[in-house]
Structures are given as structure tokens and as C-alpha cells.
């Protein structure tokens, strides 16, 4: 029985995503187009593959039987097409990365332009999220995480600066009006511009100086969802609305031009940098392999500059926590 392979791809996408909207988001299509493709596939096959309600889309018994045989075959087709990359001057295809917003904001701008210039046939798709998810659920090839949020049993490669800091700052006008905190506990009397995780939890502010650590729940006139919305807290801080506590690199420009003044820099906490991680038990597609090689090259260059040759290797994460 002949069937357009594009229709099969649509069926597989909906089955893997568990719905038309999610499949459309992952594939860059739209729900109505996928729904029409599935309907045509069912008409040509003469069987219903999905049971649909207003809330759920689930495989029928026939659909499950088809998927059990079709998924391995489609994976082989993808692998066969990817193998053609070895005959190209430069690899091509799509590379899909799942990253925290901070990585997209701070680390990737120094990496992506050079990578895209070297590999013009690769399409890079970056999924930036404020909440940590299973990157492979969304058909991503790899993820970027901090070391305490890595998936278990993944191969991880350092990416970007190996040390970062949180920075506390406010505008000169705010400090002139409300005074400069002399200790982190003074912040309970200040207007804090802070964030909330997707779980609903307000992010704690934590400071360390020597043996002393101070943790506090910030309170103030502005709470933003942790992620890209934190840019609003920066703008509000520059306008004199309060104190902001964020990645130092995130507010590097306003710190350097004087729009924001550093507060209590001796208390700023340092933490380890990001990791690019992937599952080496899967076939590594050519676009991902090119990205891995490019990041390793940047790491080697950075190590040569700082004379540190001990940190440019893959690291197997065996017992890491999920957020």
C-alpha cells in the first residue's frame, strides 16, 4: 500500500507529541495542517489511527500497532539521510537545542554566529525555556544546563565561561534616595525587583562572604517570571525602581556604563558554568557532531589563552539532580 512519506511523518509527529498542538510546536507546522495530514493518512490506510476528543488525542489499537513497526523504520530513514552528510563538503540539516534563557542571553551569542558562518547548511533551532524539562521529549538533539540540573548518564561538554557570578545592583538615583545596603540583611528594607520560577516559587537571594552565608526572600514592587522577563527587572532597576540581583554578565552593560551601581560585591556568589550535554547512546546526527567539535575547538582556544589544559574534556555526569 503506497502512502506519502510526508503523511507518515505527520502521523509519527502527532503520536510522539501526544497531540496536534504540541506536534505543531515541535515541528514548526500548524495544528490544522497536521490534522489534515493525519486524516488523509487514515483515509488512504482505511483505518483510524487516533481517537480524538476536545481534550485528548490517543492512538487506537491499530495506531499503536503501526507505531511499533513504523518508528524504528523512520529512525532508520533519518539515519540513512543523515549519513549522506559524510559526502558533503559541509554538514547540513537541523540542530535543535534546549537551553535555559540565561544561556541564550549570555553564552550562545559568543558561539552561534561563528558556528553558523562555518556551517551555512545547518539550521540551528534554539528552544529557550525558564523551566528545566527533558530535552529529548521535544525532539531536541542536545541541551545546555548547569551542573546541578544535568540529566543522568549524559555526556557533558563545558560550554562558555567556566565561572559566573550573581550581581546585586541599583541605579545611582535609587541609592541616593534610599541609601546603599551595607549588609545583605539590609535588603529587607529595600525595594527588591525579583523573580518567580515556573513552579510558583519565589527565587531566594543568597550571598556569601568568607564563612558567612545569608539567604533571604526578596520583597518589592516587581516580580517577573524567571527567564526572558527578567529583562524587565533590569530596565526597572535602571529607572530607579529598586534593587536587582541577577547574573553579572546579564547586567554587564548597565554596570559598565554606570546605569547601575554594584552593591556588596564582596558578597556576590560564584557558581560553575554551563554544560552542553547529549546522549551518546543515540546516533549523533552530523549537525550535532559539528556543534560538539566547534565547542571543543573554542574550549581548546580558551584553555590555551589561560594556560589551563586540564578542563577541556568530556565529563560523564552520573548523579545529577533535576530542577
KEKE-3310 file (N, C-alpha, C; in steps of 0.2 Angstrom, whole numbers, plus 5000, padded with zeros to 4 digits):
npx = (5004:5004:5009:5011:5026:5027:5015:5016:5026:5019:5010:5018:5024:5013:5009:5021:5021:5009:4998:4990:4993:5005:5013:5013:5020:5033:5037:5036:5025:5008:4993:4981:4986:4993:4983:4975:4984:4985:4972:4971:4980:4974:4962:4968:4974:4963:4960:4957:4968:4970:4961:4951:4947:4940:4949:4959:4971:4973:4982:4974:4971:4975:4983:4993:4999:5004:5013:5023:5030:5033:5040:5054:5058:5057:5066:5077:5077:5079:5092:5099:5098:5105:5117:5122:5128:5141:5146:5146:5153:5151:5143:5125:5107:5096:5099:5093:5092:5089:5089:5092:5085:5095:5107:5104:5104:5117:5128:5127:5127:5140:5145:5136:5135:5148:5148:5137:5142:5152:5146:5135:5125:5118:5104:5100:5090:5085:5078:5073:5070:5062:5060:5066:5066:5064:5075:5075:5062:5056:5060:5073:5091:5101:5106:5108:5114:5116:5127:5121:5108:5109:5104:5104:5117:5122:5133:5143:5149:5160:5154:5155:5159:5168:5166:5153:5145:5133:5126:5123:5114:5109:5102:5110:5102:5092:5100:5104:5092:5087:5098:5113:5114:5123:5125:5119:5107:5101:5094:5081:5074:5073:5068:5065:5068:5063:5062:5051:5050:5044:5037:5031:5037:5046:5061:5075:5087:5104:5119:5137:5150:5166:5165:5152:5135:5121:5104:5089:5071:5067:5057:5047:5041:5040:5038:5044:5043:5055:5067:5066:5059:5065:5073:5065:5065:5078:5077:5068:5076:5086:5079:5077:5068:5071:5081:5091:5095:5105:5112:5129:5135:5123:5119:5130:5132:5124:5131:5144:5142:5138:5124:5119:5124:5136:5132:5138:5149:5158:5150:5145:5139:5149:5147:5148:5150:5141:5135:5136:5126:5122:5116:5125:5122:5113:5112:5123:5118:5124:5124:5124:5136:5145:5143:5147:5161:5164:5162:5172:5183:5183:5184:5197:5204:5202:5207:5221:5223:5222:5231:5227:5226:5218:5205:5198:5189:5177:5164:5157:5142:5135:5127:5117:5106:5089:5080)
npy = (4994:5010:5025:5043:5048:5060:5061:5050:5055:5065:5058:5051:5062:5067:5056:5055:5067:5067:5075:5087:5101:5102:5094:5102:5113:5108:5103:5114:5117:5118:5116:5113:5109:5097:5090:5088:5081:5069:5064:5062:5052:5042:5040:5034:5023:5016:5014:5020:5029:5037:5041:5055:5068:5083:5086:5077:5067:5051:5036:5023:5005:5000:5011:5010:4998:5001:5011:5004:4997:5007:5017:5013:5011:5023:5030:5024:5028:5042:5041:5036:5046:5056:5050:5054:5066:5064:5064:5077:5093:5102:5099:5097:5100:5100:5106:5105:5113:5113:5125:5135:5151:5160:5155:5157:5170:5174:5166:5159:5169:5172:5161:5156:5164:5162:5148:5147:5153:5145:5134:5134:5127:5121:5122:5130:5128:5135:5132:5140:5140:5144:5135:5119:5105:5088:5087:5079:5075:5085:5082:5087:5088:5090:5097:5112:5115:5119:5112:5106:5103:5093:5080:5063:5051:5057:5063:5076:5092:5106:5122:5139:5152:5146:5150:5159:5174:5180:5196:5211:5225:5243:5258:5274:5284:5278:5273:5285:5290:5280:5275:5265:5248:5240:5227:5211:5208:5221:5222:5218:5230:5236:5240:5227:5219:5206:5188:5174:5157:5144:5135:5142:5146:5159:5165:5163:5175:5173:5175:5176:5178:5175:5164:5166:5165:5171:5170:5176:5180:5190:5205:5216:5229:5223:5208:5195:5182:5170:5170:5176:5187:5193:5203:5214:5217:5222:5234:5241:5243:5251:5262:5266:5260:5250:5237:5225:5208:5197:5187:5192:5194:5196:5209:5216:5227:5239:5240:5243:5255:5263:5265:5256:5253:5243:5233:5228:5219:5210:5200:5194:5179:5165:5153:5137:5136:5133:5117:5108:5095:5078:5063:5049:5037:5037:5038:5050:5065:5073:5087:5090:5084:5092:5104:5100:5098:5111:5118:5111:5115:5129:5128:5123:5133:5143:5138:5137:5151:5154:5145:5134:5117:5107:5106:5104:5092:5079:5076:5064:5064:5057:5057:5068:5081:5085:5100)
npz = (5000:4995:5002:5005:5011:5018:5025:5033:5042:5048:5055:5064:5071:5078:5085:5094:5100:5107:5103:5093:5093:5101:5093:5082:5087:5090:5077:5069:5061:5059:5068:5061:5048:5051:5057:5045:5037:5045:5044:5030:5029:5037:5029:5017:5022:5027:5040:5057:5066:5077:5092:5095:5105:5112:5121:5121:5112:5106:5102:5093:5094:5082:5078:5087:5084:5072:5075:5082:5073:5064:5069:5072:5059:5053:5060:5055:5042:5044:5049:5038:5029:5036:5035:5023:5025:5026:5014:5009:5007:5018:5033:5034:5038:5052:5069:5085:5100:5117:5129:5144:5147:5152:5146:5132:5132:5138:5135:5122:5112:5109:5103:5093:5081:5074:5072:5063:5052:5049:5046:5035:5030:5040:5050:5064:5078:5093:5108:5121:5138:5153:5163:5168:5157:5151:5138:5127:5125:5118:5105:5104:5100:5109:5125:5136:5151:5169:5181:5191:5186:5177:5166:5170:5167:5155:5142:5145:5140:5143:5141:5136:5148:5162:5175:5184:5190:5202:5203:5212:5211:5209:5203:5202:5206:5214:5224:5230:5235:5243:5250:5252:5254:5267:5272:5267:5274:5276:5265:5267:5270:5258:5241:5231:5216:5208:5205:5199:5199:5187:5194:5203:5214:5224:5219:5230:5237:5238:5247:5250:5260:5265:5279:5281:5276:5269:5267:5259:5257:5244:5243:5235:5223:5211:5202:5191:5179:5180:5168:5151:5154:5165:5160:5161:5175:5175:5167:5175:5186:5182:5179:5192:5201:5210:5218:5209:5207:5199:5185:5183:5170:5163:5167:5163:5154:5158:5171:5167:5160:5170:5172:5182:5198:5207:5221:5237:5232:5237:5242:5232:5224:5217:5204:5195:5177:5162:5154:5139:5135:5130:5123:5121:5118:5108:5090:5084:5076:5061:5061:5075:5079:5072:5080:5092:5090:5086:5098:5106:5100:5103:5117:5118:5113:5122:5133:5130:5130:5143:5149:5155:5154:5159:5158:5147:5143:5140:5151:5161:5168:5182:5193:5194:5199:5194:5191)
capx = (5000:5008:5007:5015:5030:5025:5009:5019:5030:5014:5007:5023:5025:5007:5010:5026:5020:5003:4993:4991:4996:5012:5017:5014:5025:5039:5039:5036:5020:5002:4988:4976:4989:4994:4976:4973:4988:4983:4965:4972:4983:4969:4958:4972:4975:4957:4959:4958:4975:4969:4955:4951:4941:4941:4955:4965:4972:4977:4982:4970:4975:4978:4989:4999:5002:5008:5019:5028:5034:5035:5045:5061:5059:5058:5073:5082:5077:5083:5099:5101:5098:5110:5124:5124:5132:5148:5148:5145:5159:5150:5136:5118:5102:5093:5101:5089:5095:5085:5093:5089:5086:5102:5112:5103:5106:5124:5133:5126:5129:5148:5146:5131:5137:5154:5146:5133:5146:5156:5142:5129:5119:5115:5099:5100:5084:5086:5072:5075:5065:5064:5059:5070:5062:5068:5076:5073:5055:5054:5064:5079:5097:5106:5103:5113:5112:5121:5129:5116:5102:5110:5101:5108:5120:5123:5140:5143:5155:5159:5152:5155:5164:5168:5164:5149:5143:5127:5127:5117:5115:5104:5103:5113:5096:5089:5104:5104:5086:5086:5104:5117:5115:5130:5125:5113:5101:5098:5089:5074:5071:5074:5063:5069:5065:5065:5059:5047:5050:5038:5033:5027:5042:5050:5068:5079:5093:5109:5125:5142:5157:5170:5161:5145:5130:5114:5098:5083:5066:5066:5051:5047:5036:5040:5040:5044:5044:5062:5068:5067:5055:5070:5075:5060:5068:5084:5075:5065:5082:5090:5074:5077:5063:5073:5087:5091:5100:5105:5119:5133:5135:5117:5119:5137:5132:5122:5136:5150:5141:5136:5117:5118:5130:5137:5131:5140:5152:5161:5145:5142:5141:5151:5145:5151:5147:5136:5137:5132:5125:5119:5115:5130:5119:5110:5116:5124:5117:5130:5124:5126:5143:5148:5142:5152:5168:5165:5163:5178:5188:5183:5187:5204:5207:5201:5212:5227:5224:5223:5236:5224:5225:5215:5197:5195:5187:5170:5163:5151:5138:5132:5122:5115:5099:5084:5076)
capy = (5000:5016:5031:5048:5048:5066:5059:5046:5060:5069:5053:5050:5068:5068:5051:5056:5073:5066:5080:5091:5107:5100:5092:5108:5117:5104:5103:5121:5117:5121:5110:5111:5105:5091:5086:5086:5075:5063:5062:5059:5045:5037:5038:5030:5016:5013:5013:5025:5029:5041:5043:5062:5071:5090:5087:5072:5063:5045:5031:5017:4999:5000:5016:5008:4993:5004:5014:4999:4995:5012:5022:5011:5012:5031:5032:5021:5033:5048:5039:5035:5053:5060:5048:5057:5071:5062:5065:5084:5097:5104:5095:5100:5098:5104:5105:5108:5113:5115:5129:5140:5158:5163:5153:5160:5178:5176:5161:5157:5175:5172:5155:5154:5167:5159:5142:5147:5156:5140:5128:5138:5122:5119:5126:5129:5130:5136:5132:5143:5139:5146:5129:5113:5099:5083:5090:5074:5075:5089:5080:5091:5084:5091:5103:5116:5115:5120:5105:5103:5102:5089:5073:5057:5047:5060:5065:5083:5096:5113:5127:5146:5154:5141:5153:5165:5176:5184:5203:5215:5232:5248:5264:5279:5288:5274:5273:5292:5291:5275:5273:5259:5242:5238:5220:5208:5209:5227:5222:5218:5237:5239:5238:5222:5218:5199:5183:5168:5151:5142:5131:5147:5148:5165:5164:5166:5178:5170:5179:5173:5182:5171:5159:5168:5164:5174:5169:5180:5180:5197:5208:5223:5231:5219:5200:5193:5175:5169:5169:5182:5193:5196:5210:5220:5219:5226:5240:5244:5245:5257:5268:5268:5257:5246:5233:5219:5203:5193:5185:5198:5195:5199:5216:5219:5233:5244:5241:5246:5262:5267:5265:5253:5253:5237:5234:5222:5215:5205:5195:5190:5172:5162:5146:5134:5137:5129:5111:5105:5088:5074:5056:5046:5030:5038:5041:5058:5067:5077:5094:5090:5082:5098:5109:5097:5099:5118:5120:5109:5120:5135:5127:5122:5140:5147:5135:5139:5158:5155:5141:5128:5112:5102:5106:5103:5086:5077:5074:5060:5065:5050:5058:5075:5082:5089:5105)
capz = (5000:4994:5006:5005:5017:5022:5029:5039:5046:5052:5060:5069:5075:5082:5090:5098:5104:5110:5102:5087:5095:5103:5087:5078:5090:5089:5070:5066:5057:5062:5070:5056:5043:5054:5057:5038:5035:5048:5041:5024:5030:5039:5023:5012:5025:5028:5047:5062:5069:5083:5095:5096:5109:5113:5126:5121:5106:5108:5097:5093:5094:5075:5078:5091:5080:5066:5078:5085:5067:5060:5072:5071:5052:5052:5063:5050:5036:5046:5050:5031:5026:5039:5033:5017:5026:5025:5007:5008:5009:5025:5035:5033:5042:5058:5075:5089:5106:5123:5134:5149:5145:5153:5141:5126:5134:5140:5132:5115:5107:5108:5099:5087:5074:5071:5070:5058:5047:5047:5043:5032:5028:5046:5053:5071:5082:5100:5112:5127:5142:5160:5167:5165:5155:5147:5132:5122:5124:5112:5099:5104:5100:5115:5130:5139:5158:5174:5183:5196:5183:5171:5166:5172:5162:5149:5141:5145:5137:5145:5136:5139:5154:5167:5182:5183:5197:5203:5205:5215:5209:5208:5199:5206:5209:5219:5230:5233:5238:5249:5253:5250:5259:5270:5273:5264:5278:5275:5259:5269:5270:5251:5236:5228:5209:5209:5200:5202:5195:5184:5199:5208:5220:5223:5220:5235:5236:5243:5247:5254:5262:5270:5281:5282:5271:5270:5262:5261:5252:5242:5243:5232:5219:5204:5202:5184:5178:5178:5160:5147:5158:5169:5157:5164:5181:5174:5165:5181:5191:5178:5180:5199:5204:5215:5218:5205:5208:5193:5183:5182:5163:5161:5168:5162:5150:5163:5176:5164:5158:5176:5173:5188:5203:5211:5228:5241:5228:5241:5244:5226:5224:5211:5203:5189:5171:5159:5151:5134:5136:5124:5124:5116:5116:5101:5084:5084:5069:5059:5064:5082:5079:5070:5085:5098:5088:5086:5105:5109:5097:5107:5123:5117:5112:5128:5138:5128:5132:5151:5151:5159:5149:5162:5158:5140:5141:5141:5158:5162:5174:5184:5198:5195:5201:5190:5194)
cpx = (5004:5005:5013:5019:5029:5020:5011:5022:5025:5011:5012:5024:5019:5007:5015:5025:5013:4997:4995:4995:5003:5016:5018:5020:5032:5042:5039:5030:5014:4997:4984:4979:4991:4988:4974:4977:4986:4976:4966:4975:4978:4964:4962:4973:4969:4956:4960:4964:4974:4962:4955:4945:4944:4948:4961:4965:4976:4977:4977:4974:4979:4984:4995:5003:5007:5014:5025:5032:5037:5040:5052:5063:5060:5064:5078:5083:5080:5090:5102:5102:5104:5117:5126:5128:5139:5151:5148:5152:5158:5143:5130:5113:5100:5096:5096:5091:5090:5090:5089:5090:5092:5107:5111:5105:5113:5129:5133:5128:5136:5149:5142:5134:5143:5152:5142:5137:5150:5152:5135:5124:5116:5110:5098:5094:5086:5079:5074:5069:5067:5063:5063:5065:5067:5069:5074:5066:5052:5058:5070:5085:5101:5103:5109:5110:5117:5122:5124:5109:5103:5106:5106:5111:5121:5130:5139:5150:5154:5158:5152:5160:5163:5166:5159:5148:5136:5129:5121:5119:5108:5106:5106:5107:5093:5093:5105:5098:5085:5092:5107:5117:5122:5131:5119:5107:5098:5093:5082:5070:5071:5069:5066:5064:5067:5061:5055:5048:5044:5034:5030:5031:5046:5057:5072:5085:5098:5116:5130:5148:5161:5166:5154:5141:5124:5109:5092:5078:5065:5059:5051:5041:5035:5043:5039:5045:5051:5063:5069:5064:5060:5073:5071:5063:5074:5082:5072:5071:5085:5085:5074:5071:5065:5080:5086:5096:5100:5112:5123:5134:5129:5116:5126:5136:5130:5127:5142:5148:5138:5128:5115:5125:5130:5135:5134:5144:5156:5157:5143:5144:5143:5148:5148:5147:5143:5139:5133:5132:5121:5119:5120:5127:5115:5114:5117:5123:5123:5130:5126:5134:5147:5148:5147:5159:5169:5166:5169:5184:5189:5186:5194:5207:5207:5206:5219:5229:5225:5228:5234:5222:5221:5208:5194:5193:5180:5170:5157:5148:5134:5127:5120:5107:5095:5081:5069)
cpy = (5006:5022:5036:5048:5055:5065:5055:5050:5063:5064:5052:5056:5068:5062:5052:5062:5072:5071:5084:5098:5106:5098:5097:5112:5114:5104:5109:5121:5120:5115:5108:5107:5098:5087:5084:5080:5069:5060:5059:5052:5040:5035:5033:5023:5013:5011:5019:5024:5032:5042:5050:5064:5079:5091:5082:5069:5057:5040:5025:5011:4998:5005:5013:5002:4996:5007:5010:4997:5001:5016:5019:5012:5019:5033:5029:5026:5039:5047:5039:5042:5057:5057:5051:5063:5070:5063:5072:5087:5100:5100:5100:5097:5102:5102:5109:5107:5116:5119:5133:5147:5161:5161:5156:5168:5179:5172:5161:5163:5175:5166:5154:5158:5164:5152:5142:5149:5150:5134:5131:5133:5119:5124:5125:5132:5129:5136:5134:5143:5141:5140:5123:5107:5094:5085:5085:5073:5079:5088:5085:5086:5084:5097:5106:5117:5117:5113:5102:5101:5097:5083:5068:5054:5050:5062:5073:5087:5103:5118:5134:5147:5149:5144:5159:5168:5180:5191:5207:5222:5236:5254:5269:5283:5285:5274:5280:5293:5286:5273:5266:5254:5241:5231:5217:5209:5216:5227:5221:5224:5240:5236:5233:5220:5210:5194:5177:5163:5149:5138:5136:5149:5154:5163:5167:5170:5176:5174:5176:5177:5178:5165:5160:5168:5167:5173:5173:5179:5188:5199:5215:5224:5227:5212:5198:5186:5175:5167:5176:5188:5196:5203:5216:5222:5224:5233:5244:5247:5251:5263:5270:5265:5252:5242:5227:5214:5197:5192:5192:5199:5198:5206:5220:5226:5239:5245:5244:5253:5266:5268:5261:5253:5247:5238:5227:5217:5209:5199:5192:5183:5170:5155:5144:5136:5132:5123:5110:5098:5084:5067:5052:5039:5031:5039:5048:5061:5072:5084:5095:5088:5088:5103:5106:5099:5106:5120:5117:5113:5126:5134:5126:5129:5144:5144:5137:5146:5158:5149:5135:5123:5106:5101:5105:5096:5084:5075:5070:5061:5059:5051:5065:5076:5086:5094:5103)
cpz = (5000:4999:5006:5012:5021:5027:5035:5044:5051:5057:5066:5074:5080:5088:5096:5103:5108:5109:5096:5088:5097:5097:5082:5080:5089:5082:5066:5061:5060:5063:5065:5050:5045:5054:5050:5036:5038:5045:5034:5024:5032:5033:5018:5015:5027:5036:5051:5066:5076:5085:5097:5100:5109:5117:5124:5114:5107:5103:5098:5093:5087:5075:5082:5088:5075:5069:5080:5079:5063:5063:5071:5063:5050:5055:5058:5044:5038:5047:5043:5028:5029:5037:5027:5018:5026:5018:5005:5010:5016:5027:5035:5038:5048:5065:5080:5097:5111:5128:5139:5145:5146:5148:5134:5126:5134:5136:5124:5110:5105:5103:5093:5081:5070:5068:5064:5051:5044:5043:5040:5030:5034:5048:5060:5074:5089:5103:5119:5132:5149:5165:5164:5163:5152:5140:5126:5120:5119:5106:5099:5104:5106:5119:5133:5146:5163:5177:5187:5193:5177:5172:5168:5166:5155:5149:5141:5143:5140:5140:5139:5145:5159:5174:5180:5190:5197:5205:5207:5213:5209:5205:5204:5210:5214:5225:5234:5237:5244:5252:5251:5255:5261:5271:5269:5268:5278:5269:5261:5269:5263:5246:5231:5221:5208:5204:5203:5197:5192:5189:5203:5214:5219:5224:5226:5233:5241:5242:5252:5254:5267:5272:5282:5276:5273:5265:5264:5255:5250:5242:5240:5227:5212:5205:5194:5184:5176:5171:5157:5150:5163:5166:5159:5170:5180:5172:5171:5186:5188:5179:5187:5203:5210:5214:5214:5207:5203:5190:5181:5174:5160:5161:5167:5159:5155:5169:5173:5162:5164:5177:5180:5192:5206:5218:5232:5236:5231:5243:5238:5226:5217:5210:5196:5183:5168:5155:5145:5134:5131:5126:5119:5115:5109:5096:5084:5077:5068:5061:5071:5083:5077:5076:5091:5096:5088:5094:5108:5106:5101:5114:5123:5116:5118:5133:5136:5130:5140:5153:5156:5154:5153:5162:5152:5138:5143:5148:5159:5168:5176:5189:5199:5196:5195:5194:5195)
residu = (UNK:UNK:UNK:UNK:UNK:UNK:UNK:UNK:UNK:UNK:UNK:UNK:UNK:UNK:UNK:UNK:UNK:UNK:UNK:UNK:UNK:UNK:UNK:UNK:UNK:UNK:UNK:UNK:UNK:UNK:UNK:UNK:UNK:UNK:UNK:UNK:UNK:UNK:UNK:UNK:UNK:UNK:UNK:UNK:UNK:UNK:UNK:UNK:UNK:UNK:UNK:UNK:UNK:UNK:UNK:UNK:UNK:UNK:UNK:UNK:UNK:UNK:UNK:UNK:UNK:UNK:UNK:UNK:UNK:UNK:UNK:UNK:UNK:UNK:UNK:UNK:UNK:UNK:UNK:UNK:UNK:UNK:UNK:UNK:UNK:UNK:UNK:UNK:UNK:UNK:UNK:UNK:UNK:UNK:UNK:UNK:UNK:UNK:UNK:UNK:UNK:UNK:UNK:UNK:UNK:UNK:UNK:UNK:UNK:UNK:UNK:UNK:UNK:UNK:UNK:UNK:UNK:UNK:UNK:UNK:UNK:UNK:UNK:UNK:UNK:UNK:UNK:UNK:UNK:UNK:UNK:UNK:UNK:UNK:UNK:UNK:UNK:UNK:UNK:UNK:UNK:UNK:UNK:UNK:UNK:UNK:UNK:UNK:UNK:UNK:UNK:UNK:UNK:UNK:UNK:UNK:UNK:UNK:UNK:UNK:UNK:UNK:UNK:UNK:UNK:UNK:UNK:UNK:UNK:UNK:UNK:UNK:UNK:UNK:UNK:UNK:UNK:UNK:UNK:UNK:UNK:UNK:UNK:UNK:UNK:UNK:UNK:UNK:UNK:UNK:UNK:UNK:UNK:UNK:UNK:UNK:UNK:UNK:UNK:UNK:UNK:UNK:UNK:UNK:UNK:UNK:UNK:UNK:UNK:UNK:UNK:UNK:UNK:UNK:UNK:UNK:UNK:UNK:UNK:UNK:UNK:UNK:UNK:UNK:UNK:UNK:UNK:UNK:UNK:UNK:UNK:UNK:UNK:UNK:UNK:UNK:UNK:UNK:UNK:UNK:UNK:UNK:UNK:UNK:UNK:UNK:UNK:UNK:UNK:UNK:UNK:UNK:UNK:UNK:UNK:UNK:UNK:UNK:UNK:UNK:UNK:UNK:UNK:UNK:UNK:UNK:UNK:UNK:UNK:UNK:UNK:UNK:UNK:UNK:UNK:UNK:UNK:UNK:UNK:UNK:UNK:UNK:UNK:UNK:UNK:UNK:UNK:UNK:UNK:UNK:UNK:UNK:UNK:UNK:UNK:UNK:UNK:UNK:UNK:UNK:UNK:UNK:UNK:UNK:UNK:UNK:UNK:UNK:UNK:UNK:UNK:UNK:UNK:UNK:UNK:UNK:UNK:UNK:UNK:UNK:UNK:UNK:UNK)
# end
